[in-house]
Amino acid sequence: MSKRDYYEVLGVGKTAAADEIKKAYRKVAMQYHPDRNPGDKTAEEKFKEAAEAYEVLSDADKKAQYDRFGHAGVSGNGRGNGGYGGGMNMDDIFSQFGDIFGEDVFGSFFNGGARGGGGRGSQRARGTRGSNLRIKLKLTYEEIAKGVTKNIKVKKYVGCTTCNGSGAKDSGSVQTCGTCGGSGQVRKVTSTFLGQMQTVTTCPNCNGEGSTITAKCGSCKGEGRVYGEETVTIDIPAGVQEGMQLNISGRGNAGERGGAPGDLIILVEEEPHKELQREGLNVVFDLHLSFPEAAFGANVEVPTIDGRAKIKIPAGTQSGKIFRLKGKGFPAVNSYEKGDQLVHVNIWTPQELTSEEKSMLEKLAKSPNFQPNPDKNQKSFFDKVREMFQ
């Protein structure tokens, strides 16, 4: 099933500013929020779809890639089923975007929400989000043309398995924050000439986590993560280009103390081909023909990204002639368009000649048919050449 356009999901245009995108996301997310639609799977999927769209359109780099390449530019084989949003669970979404819904909005409207005692909307994000990782991935022409699945080893911060990312020595080492009472927020009421004003700020004692650690995990020293290695499976779509970035959500560095992980950003590099060159969607090959082959015509084989192909060279082919092999180029990432292969003909001039060869060429040089004249019938010239080489 194809994904809907992200701008359509949020109901904004491509020129929408960051504030407009944020406002639109909040509106859609509030409409389909699980606390407002308990047990409604359709609403839950639309809620995740909106989070997926916002995750891309709220990030300038991801938005630029999406505008240029569509879904292929911002997809990969990330967590779960391999994209944004759809591979995120509810905790991921609220951890990353919970602040957009406002402070305790669902706790006040729904008296505790689905989780009780504060609802989803008021739940504070745990820990610190991990940083993004950038890696370069070299691809051959053949891999680019057909698409490929790569398994790569990435050195990065991963969640600590000893404490399951909590950073605590054991469950008894995690205590409710005494400053905020576990809410992660501190409320302050001040009197002004307009009356009493209430402000809500992040708890300075627990940094909004709602809990504190009395004894740190010995393996990760309280960070909830350790430096290690992870094998990541990446689906590369056909038609990617040099310099293109693929963003894989949640496969970057693990966050501290259970925080959301960062993203893995793949920078595509093309391995040079020993015979072919790329020009956009087209592939270019320089074909060198001997003088007799160009004069008499010939059947030759040329390399393509799909293997080798035979082409017929007509008699009298001139240097600089371009033959086009339809559909033998690269596919476009975000459409059904496909490039061609262009075969540039070059006539090879011998650099060393025997005395007999020089004598034959000297005779030819005296013939008027040997002089360049595109408008003249050169049939008699070809006949003479055939006789000389028979």
N, C-alpha and C positions, 0 to 999 in steps of 0.2 A: 504493500500500500504506500503510495507516494505521500510525502509530507506536504502540508499546506504552506503557502508562502508566509514567512514570518511577519511581514508587514500586514498581511491579511488577518493573521491570528490576533494581532494587537489592535487592528483597526486604524493604522496610521499610514501616512505616505512615506516614500523613500527620503523625502527631504525633512522629515520630522526631527526636531531638536531632541537632545538628551532628556530634557525635562518633560517634553511631550511624550516621549517613549515611556518614561518612568510612570507618568500619570496614567497612560493607557494601560500599562501592565497592571497597575494597582487596581484599576477598574475591573479588568477581566478577571484577575485573581480573586478579588472580593466576590465577584459574581459566582465563581465556580469553587470557592473555598470549601474544603471538606467539612468544615464545621457548619457551614450553611446548607450543605447537601449531604447529610450523613447517609452512607450506604449507596450513593449514586456513583456507579463506576464511570459513567459517561462524563459526569461533572469532574471526577478526579482526573480523567485523561485530559480534559480540556485545561484543567488547572496545571498539569504537568506540561502540556503543550505551550501554554502561556509562559511558563518558567523557562522552557527551552528557547522560545523566541526572544525573551528578554535577556537571557544570558548572552546571546549573540549580539543583538542590536544595541545593548548597553555598553558593549566593549568596542572601542573605536577600531582596533585591528581586526577583530572578528567580523564586525559590520562591513568593513572594507572588503574582506575576503568573500563575504556572502554576496555583496552587491556585484562583485566581479564574476564569481564562479557558482553562485547559488549554493544549494545544500552540500554539494560535493566539496566546496572549499572550507567548510566548517564541520565536516563529519570525519569520523574515524571509528576505530573499534575500541571505544573506551569502556567504561564500566557497563556491566549488564549487556544491553543490546547494541551498544556502540554508537552513541551520538550524544547530543545534549538532552537534558530534560528527561527523555525516555529512559536513560540509564541512571537517573537520579531517583532516590527515594524521597519520601516526604521530609525526612530529617535533613537531607542535603539541601532541599529547596528552602526550608525555613531557616537553616543555618546560614545560607548565603544571602537570602533576600527577605528574611523575616522583618527587618527594620522598615521595609517599605510599607507594611500594613499598618504601621503606627503602634504606639505603646498601648498594650492591653486592649486593643480594639475588639477582639473576639471574646476576651474574658469579660468585658463589660456588657457586650450585647447578648452573649449566650451563657453567661453565668458559669464559666468554667470550661466550656467547649467539650470536645470529644475526649480529652485526656484528663479532665477534672482538675480543679484547682488552678485555673489560669489559662487553659486552652492552648491550642497550637500557636495562635498569634502572639501570645505573651512569652513563649518559651525563648530563653536566651541562647545565643549561639555558644557552643562550647569551644574553648581553646582558641588558637590563632590559625587562620587559614594558611596553608602551605603555599610556597612560592611556585611560580610557573617554571617549567624547564623547556629549554630549546635545544633540539638536536638536529643535525644534518643527516639526510638520508639520500644516498646516491642510487639512481635508478638507470637501468639500461633502456635503450630505445624500445626494445621488445617488451619490457615490463611496462613502460609508459603507454605503449600502444594497446595493450590488452588489459591493463590493470593487474595488480598483484597483491597477495597477502604476505606481509613480512612479520617475522618474529624477531624482535630485537631486544637485547639486554640493555637496560638503562640503570646506571648507577645514580642513586638518589636516596632521600630520606623515606623510610617505610615505617609503618606503624609498629610499635614495640609489641611483640607477642607475649612478653612476660606480664605486662600490666594491661594488655589490650588497648593501649593508647591512652590510658587514664593518667599516667605519670605517677601513680600512687603505688606504694609498696604492697598494700592490700586494701580490701574494701573498707576496713576500719580506719584507714588513714585518710579517707575523704570525709570531710565534715561540712555541714551546712554553714555558709558564711554568716558570721554573727552580725555583720554590718547591715546586710540587705535582707537577711532572713531567707536566702535562697532564691530571691527573685532576680538577682543580678542588677537591680535598679535601686537607686536612692531617690526618694521623693522629698522635696523641700517646699514648704509653704512660706511665702513671704508676704508681708502687707505693703501695699503700694497705695498711691492716692486714687487708683482705680479700684481698689479692693484687694482681696487676697488672691495671689497668683501661685499656682502650683507648677513646679518644674520637675522633670524627671531626668536624671543623669545616670550614666553607667557607674556601677559601684566601684570605687577606687581600691577597695580591699581585695576583691576577687576578679577585677577586670571584667565584670559582667557574666562570669561563669556560674555564680550562685553557690560555689563551694570552694573550699581551700584544702590543701594537702598538708598533712602534719608529718608524714614520712614518705620520702620519695622512692620511686622504683630504682633498684640498684643497677638495672640494665641500661635504662635510658636517662638516669639522673633527673627524673621528673619531667622530661620533655614529652614523653609519650611517643617518641619516635627514635629510630636509630638509623645510621647510615648503612645502606645495603644495596642490593641489586634486585631488579624485578624484570621478568620477561614480559614484554608488551606485544600483543598482536595488533597489527595495523592493517586495515584494508585500504589500499591505495586505489582510487578510481582511475579508470583509463583516461588518458589525455592531459594529465597534469603537466605543468611547465616549470622550467627552471625559475627559482625564486618564489614559487607558490608556497603558501603555508597551510598546513592542515592542523587544526586544533582538536585535541582529544581531551574532553572534560574529565577531570578527576584522576588523571594519570601522572600528574606532576609530583612535587614533593609532598609528603604527608604533612598534615598540620600538627601543631603542637597541642598536646593534651586533648586529643580527639577532635581538633579543628578540621574543617573541610580541606581536602587535598587541593593542590593547585592543578593547573592544566599542563598537558604535554603538547608542545608546539613543534611540529615537524616541518623543517625547511627542506624543500625538494631541490636536489641537485641532479643534473643530467650527466651521465657518463658519456664522454665523447665516443662516437662510433668511428671505427677505423675506415669506413668507406662512405658513410652517409653524413649529411648535415641537415639540421632542422631549420626551417624558416616558417615560423608560426605553426600552422597545421600541415604545411607541406614538407616533403622530404626531397632533398636535392642530391643528385649523383652526377659526378663528372665522368662521362664515358669517353675514353680515348680510342679512336679508330685509326687503323693504318690507312694510308692513301688508297691502296687497292680496295679495301673494304668500303670506304666512302664512295669510290668510283663505281664499283661493281654492285654494291649492295651486299648485305650479309644478314644472317640471323645470329644474334648475340644474346648472352645471358647477363642480366644486371641484378645486383643485390637489392632487396627490399626489406622492410622491417618484418615481413611475413615469410621470408625465404628468398628464393631466387625466381626471377621471371624472365621469360624469353620475349624479345621484341625484334621486329623486322626492320632493318635499315634499308630504305629504298636506295636504288642506284642514284648517284649524283648528289648525295647528301652533303651539305655544306657545313663547315665548321661554324659553331654558334647556334645550330639548329637545336630546338628544344622539343623533346617528345614528352607527352603528358600521360602518365598512367593513372587513370581515374580511380579514386578511392583507395590508393595505396599509401596515403599519408596518415596522420594522427587523427583520432576522433576528438571532437570538442568535449570539454568536461560537462557542460551544462546544456547540451543540445544534441540533435542527431546529425549535425554537420560533420563531415569528414574531409580531410585534406587529400591532395594528390601527390604523386611522386613526379618530380621534374627531372628529366634526363638531359643534361647539357652535353652536346657533342663537341668534342675537340679532335681535330685531325693531327695525328702524331707525325712530326717531321723527323726523319732519321738524322742523327748527328754524325754518324760515320758511314761512309759509302765506299764500296769497292770501285776500282777503275771501270769495270763493266757497267755498274749501276750509274756511275757518273756519265758514262757515254750515252746510255739510254735516256737519261734525263736531259742531256744536252740536245739530243735529237728532238725530244718533246718540246723543249723550250722554244724551238724554231717554228713550231706549229701554231697557227693562229687560234686553234682550239684550246691551246694551253693557257692563253691569256684570259684573265677574269672578264667574263661578259655574260651577265645573268640573262640577257635577252636573246642570246644566240643559241641555236640548237647545237648541243655538244655531242650528239650521237656518234659522229665520226671519231671524235677524240676518244671516247670510251672503247670503240672498236680497236683503235691503235694500241691503247693500253692493254687490252686483253691479249692482243697478238704478242706483245712484248713479254708478257708474263706466262704465256702458255708453254 
